[in-house]
């Protein structure tokens, strides 16, 4: 590889790194700005017309605001403060919010800030997850729960995979925090979605062709036996 080719590739790598840094900054800004409006996640896409930002939220109306005031404010801030080229914001509702661990953790945190006991908040969240169709759920709440010493309590229902490929790729996990007067509390949520896992198997019944072959074989075997009997 010549020196000119190396110099030509360096700006490409720098451009990729700069784009990833800007994408991270956009997501961090949205998470900080919309944490109380039910923000869950976002996608940043480069288009010929500008930068399209898809915001996933539990309640889109809270993020859009009255007559789109909040969206307009976000567009101005992203353009002026972060230098985003022509930002276009779309807000999309989350499908099956009861199966999203971040939404569940935010609900528990919000309930605890309103004075709800952590056990009650955890059990209500478990019930919501299972009513949403999940195969299993685990909620761990840590902090100064009942004394000055920090400890944790765990609530488990159903099947929750902890090891193996399925636990890394299919089980959804989120860790959040909530700051109360006694101190900082941690909330960890694991949800086993209603999908097929590696240890599940089904025995399929024979198809029509296979059943026809078995039936024809049985008929042929029966005919052969009858022919031998008539000859004797």
C-alpha positions as CSV (number, residue, x, y, z in Angstrom):
1,X,0.0,0.0,0.0
2,X,1.4,3.4,-1.0
3,X,1.7,6.4,1.3
4,X,-0.9,8.3,-0.7
5,X,-3.4,5.5,-0.2
6,X,-2.8,5.6,3.5
7,X,-3.3,9.3,3.7
8,X,-6.5,9.0,1.7
9,X,-7.9,6.4,4.2
10,X,-7.2,8.4,7.4
11,X,-10.0,11.0,6.8
12,X,-12.5,8.1,6.3
13,X,-11.7,6.6,9.7
14,X,-11.8,10.0,11.3
15,X,-15.2,10.6,9.8
16,X,-16.6,7.4,11.1
17,X,-15.3,8.1,14.6
18,X,-16.7,11.6,14.5
19,X,-20.1,10.3,13.4
20,X,-20.2,7.7,16.2
21,X,-19.2,10.3,18.8
22,X,-21.9,12.7,17.5
23,X,-24.5,9.8,17.6
24,X,-23.5,9.0,21.2
25,X,-23.8,12.7,22.1
26,X,-27.3,12.9,20.6
27,X,-28.5,9.9,22.5
28,X,-27.0,11.1,25.8
29,X,-28.6,14.5,25.3
30,X,-32.0,13.0,24.5
31,X,-31.8,10.7,27.5
32,X,-31.0,13.6,29.8
33,X,-33.6,15.9,28.3
34,X,-36.5,13.5,28.0
35,X,-35.9,11.2,30.9
36,X,-39.2,12.3,32.6
37,X,-41.2,12.2,29.3
38,X,-40.9,8.4,28.9
39,X,-37.9,8.3,26.6
40,X,-36.6,4.8,25.9
41,X,-34.2,4.8,23.0
42,X,-33.4,6.4,19.7
43,X,-31.9,5.7,16.3
44,X,-29.8,8.2,14.4
45,X,-29.8,7.8,10.6
46,X,-28.0,9.8,7.9
47,X,-30.2,10.8,4.9
48,X,-29.6,13.0,1.9
49,X,-32.0,15.6,3.4
50,X,-30.2,15.7,6.8
51,X,-30.1,13.7,10.0
52,X,-33.2,11.7,10.9
53,X,-33.7,10.9,14.6
54,X,-36.2,8.3,15.5
55,X,-37.2,8.5,19.2
56,X,-38.9,5.5,20.8
57,X,-41.1,6.5,23.7
58,X,-43.7,4.9,26.0
59,X,-46.0,8.0,25.6
60,X,-45.2,9.9,22.4
61,X,-47.6,12.7,23.3
62,X,-45.4,13.7,26.2
63,X,-42.4,14.1,24.0
64,X,-44.1,15.8,21.1
65,X,-45.7,18.3,23.4
66,X,-48.6,20.6,22.8
67,X,-48.6,21.6,19.1
68,X,-45.1,20.1,18.8
69,X,-43.4,22.6,21.1
70,X,-41.0,20.1,22.6
71,X,-40.0,18.7,19.2
72,X,-39.3,22.1,17.9
73,X,-37.2,23.0,20.9
74,X,-35.2,19.7,20.5
75,X,-34.6,20.5,16.8
76,X,-33.2,23.9,17.6
77,X,-31.0,22.6,20.4
78,X,-29.6,19.8,18.3
79,X,-28.9,22.1,15.4
80,X,-27.3,24.9,17.4
81,X,-25.6,23.2,20.4
82,X,-24.5,19.9,18.9
83,X,-24.2,21.0,15.2
84,X,-26.5,18.3,13.8
85,X,-27.2,18.9,10.1
86,X,-30.9,19.6,9.5
87,X,-32.3,17.3,12.3
88,X,-35.6,15.6,11.5
89,X,-37.3,14.1,14.6
90,X,-39.9,11.3,14.5
91,X,-41.5,9.9,17.6
92,X,-42.6,6.3,17.6
93,X,-44.5,4.4,20.4
94,X,-42.9,1.3,21.9
95,X,-44.7,-1.9,21.0
96,X,-45.4,-4.0,24.1
97,X,-44.1,-1.6,26.8
98,X,-44.5,-4.3,29.5
99,X,-41.7,-6.3,27.8
100,X,-39.2,-3.5,27.8
101,X,-36.9,-3.6,30.8
102,X,-36.1,0.1,30.7
103,X,-39.7,1.1,30.9
104,X,-40.4,-1.2,33.8
105,X,-37.3,0.1,35.7
106,X,-38.5,3.7,35.1
107,X,-41.9,2.8,36.4
108,X,-40.4,1.3,39.6
109,X,-38.2,4.3,40.1
110,X,-41.2,6.7,39.5
111,X,-43.3,4.8,42.0
112,X,-40.5,4.9,44.6
113,X,-40.1,8.6,44.2
114,X,-43.9,8.9,44.9
115,X,-43.5,7.1,48.2
116,X,-44.6,3.6,47.1
117,X,-42.7,0.8,49.1
118,X,-40.1,-1.0,47.0
119,X,-41.7,-4.4,47.6
120,X,-45.1,-3.3,46.3
121,X,-43.5,-1.5,43.3
122,X,-41.5,-4.7,42.5
123,X,-44.5,-7.0,42.7
124,X,-46.7,-4.7,40.7
125,X,-44.0,-4.6,38.0
126,X,-43.7,-8.4,38.0
127,X,-47.4,-8.7,37.5
128,X,-47.4,-6.2,34.6
129,X,-44.5,-8.1,32.9
130,X,-46.2,-11.5,33.2
131,X,-49.6,-10.1,32.0
132,X,-47.7,-8.8,29.0
133,X,-46.9,-12.3,27.9
134,X,-43.4,-12.8,29.2
135,X,-42.0,-16.2,30.0
136,X,-40.2,-14.9,33.1
137,X,-39.0,-11.8,35.0
138,X,-36.5,-10.9,37.6
139,X,-36.3,-7.6,39.5
140,X,-33.5,-6.7,41.8
141,X,-33.7,-3.6,44.0
142,X,-30.6,-2.6,46.0
143,X,-29.8,0.2,48.4
144,X,-30.8,1.2,51.9
145,X,-34.1,-0.7,51.9
146,X,-34.9,-1.3,55.5
147,X,-31.8,-0.2,57.4
148,X,-28.8,2.0,57.2
149,X,-26.8,-0.8,55.6
150,X,-27.1,-1.4,51.9
151,X,-28.6,-4.7,50.7
152,X,-30.8,-6.0,47.9
153,X,-34.0,-7.9,47.4
154,X,-34.8,-10.0,44.3
155,X,-38.2,-11.0,42.9
156,X,-38.3,-13.8,40.4
157,X,-41.2,-15.3,38.5
158,X,-41.2,-17.8,35.6
159,X,-38.1,-18.8,33.7
160,X,-35.0,-16.4,33.5
161,X,-31.9,-17.6,31.7
162,X,-28.6,-16.6,33.3
163,X,-26.0,-18.5,31.3
164,X,-25.5,-19.4,27.7
165,X,-26.1,-17.9,24.3
166,X,-29.8,-17.3,25.0
167,X,-29.1,-15.2,28.1
168,X,-26.8,-12.9,26.1
169,X,-28.9,-12.5,23.0
170,X,-32.6,-13.0,23.9
171,X,-33.0,-12.1,27.6
172,X,-33.5,-8.3,27.9
173,X,-31.7,-6.5,30.7
174,X,-31.5,-3.0,32.0
175,X,-30.0,-1.4,35.1
176,X,-31.3,2.0,36.3
177,X,-30.9,4.2,39.4
178,X,-33.1,6.4,41.4
179,X,-32.0,9.0,44.0
180,X,-34.1,9.3,47.1
181,X,-33.5,10.9,50.5
182,X,-31.7,7.8,52.1
183,X,-29.4,7.5,49.1
184,X,-29.0,6.0,45.6
185,X,-31.0,2.9,44.8
186,X,-30.3,0.5,42.0
187,X,-32.9,-1.3,39.9
188,X,-32.1,-4.2,37.7
189,X,-34.7,-5.8,35.4
190,X,-34.4,-9.0,33.4
191,X,-37.2,-10.1,31.1
192,X,-37.5,-13.4,29.2
193,X,-39.6,-12.5,26.1
194,X,-42.2,-14.9,24.6
195,X,-39.8,-16.3,21.9
196,X,-38.5,-19.7,21.2
197,X,-35.3,-20.7,23.1
198,X,-32.6,-23.3,22.3
199,X,-33.8,-25.8,24.9
200,X,-37.3,-25.9,23.5
201,X,-38.2,-28.4,20.8
202,X,-41.3,-29.7,19.1
203,X,-42.1,-33.0,17.5
204,X,-43.8,-32.4,14.2
205,X,-46.4,-34.8,13.0
206,X,-45.6,-36.6,9.7
207,X,-46.6,-34.8,6.6
208,X,-49.1,-35.9,4.1
209,X,-46.5,-37.5,1.8
210,X,-44.9,-39.4,4.7
211,X,-48.3,-40.6,5.9
212,X,-49.3,-41.8,2.4
213,X,-46.0,-43.7,2.1
214,X,-46.5,-45.4,5.5
215,X,-50.1,-46.3,4.6
216,X,-49.1,-47.7,1.2
217,X,-46.4,-49.8,2.8
218,X,-48.8,-51.2,5.3
219,X,-51.3,-52.1,2.5
220,X,-48.5,-53.8,0.5
221,X,-47.4,-55.8,3.5
222,X,-50.9,-56.9,4.2
223,X,-51.5,-58.0,0.5
224,X,-48.3,-60.1,0.5
225,X,-49.4,-61.9,3.6
226,X,-52.8,-62.6,2.2
227,X,-51.4,-64.0,-1.1
228,X,-49.2,-66.5,0.8
229,X,-52.2,-67.7,2.8
230,X,-54.3,-68.4,-0.4
231,X,-51.5,-70.4,-2.0
232,X,-51.2,-72.7,1.0
